[in-house]
Amino acid sequence: MKVKIDPGRCQGHGRCYDLAPSLFGEDEEGYGKVVGDGVVPPGEEQPARLAVSNCPERAIEIL
């Protein structure tokens, strides 16, 4: 499982990095970014799905 953020859709609400800080961070302008290569480690699947479902812009995708 991998996660990806569409930077064109992200509006910087920050829910992704609040809900799954091991998977997402913020860039210098406060927009969400994927930490590392986007691979979701074992045990982090639920926070990844929670971040996806809570993104108001639907900018996060699970691959």
Secondary structure, DSSP 8 states (H G I E B T S, - for coil): -BEEE-TTT-----HHHHH-TTTEEE-TTS-EEESTT-B--TT-HHHHHHHHHH-TT--EEE-
